[in-house]
Amino acid sequence: MEREERLLAEVRDDFGLIRVLEVGDYRFLEFGDSVEQSCVFVRDPSWLEYDYTRAMLIGALCHEAPETALFLGLGAGNLTQACLRFLPLEDVEVIELRPDVPRLAMEFLGLTDDPRLTIRIGDALDLLDSAETADLIFVDLYTDQGPGVGHLAWKFLEACQLKLNPGGWLVINQWATTDGKPLGAALLRGLYHRHYWECPVKEGNVILLVPADLEQSLDMDALRARCKTLEGRLGYSLDSLLAALRPSS
């Protein structure tokens, strides 16, 4: 039986419409004309429902012990919540374009006012320079039209990598083209010298795992071990996503 969809909030800002909907045990953040941005399990906002967020968590687990993280784009905040809960983070910064998004995330989507968390409002392309360096940087800049301009902006993507601390990882939620490659694959190969890993997911995206420099590699054995150790707390397996990891295409 289909569950009733309930509208919890609706806001219009300079960029368009934002809605929060509830269906059963889940709440959804939507932009524009019913374009789903995020899904939150109400009873556990750190639960990652979709493969693309789980793959981004795998990107975070590439780092042995991250202390700092920078999120470019908040959405409903469930990936941020998961990282705050499951990683040894001491300081987390979020840059979000739309001021109503964090407000709605806190009011309806379970984002907590964690003392480790700082949220700044503005365009990530403008505010990145003033952000602190981080062990982990997540790029997830989507609108109701698709990926934001930052996902294909050479200087911005280069600056993201340069903001990483030594040993850090850049995790990009990239749109996938019809052949399964990430949007802007030629640009990405040139920018990052083919030295990154890809994780295609069933939602139609490709998660990119980019190390801080060319001397840094992905230790798959250590990554698998960290994923296995965390599975009991997560409540789901990451094995299928680990199996899908591939070198840059």
KAUR-V946911 format. One record per run of one state. SS is the DSSP state (A for helix, B for strand, O for the rest). FROM is the first residue (numbers start at 1). LEN is the number of residues. Records with the same first field share a line. If there is no record, write none. Layout:
SS: FROM-LEN, FROM-LEN
This chain:
O: 1-4, 14-2, 24-2, 32-3, 42-9, 62-6, 73-5, 87-4, 97-2, 109-8, 122-2, 131-3, 140-2, 144-2, 148-1, 153-1, 163-1, 177-5, 183-2, 192-4, 201-4, 212-8, 235-4, 245-1, 248-2
B: 5-9, 16-8, 26-6, 35-7, 68-5, 91-6, 117-5, 134-6, 142-2, 146-2, 164-13, 182-1, 196-5, 205-7, 246-2
A: 51-11, 78-9, 99-10, 124-7, 149-4, 154-9, 185-7, 220-15, 239-6
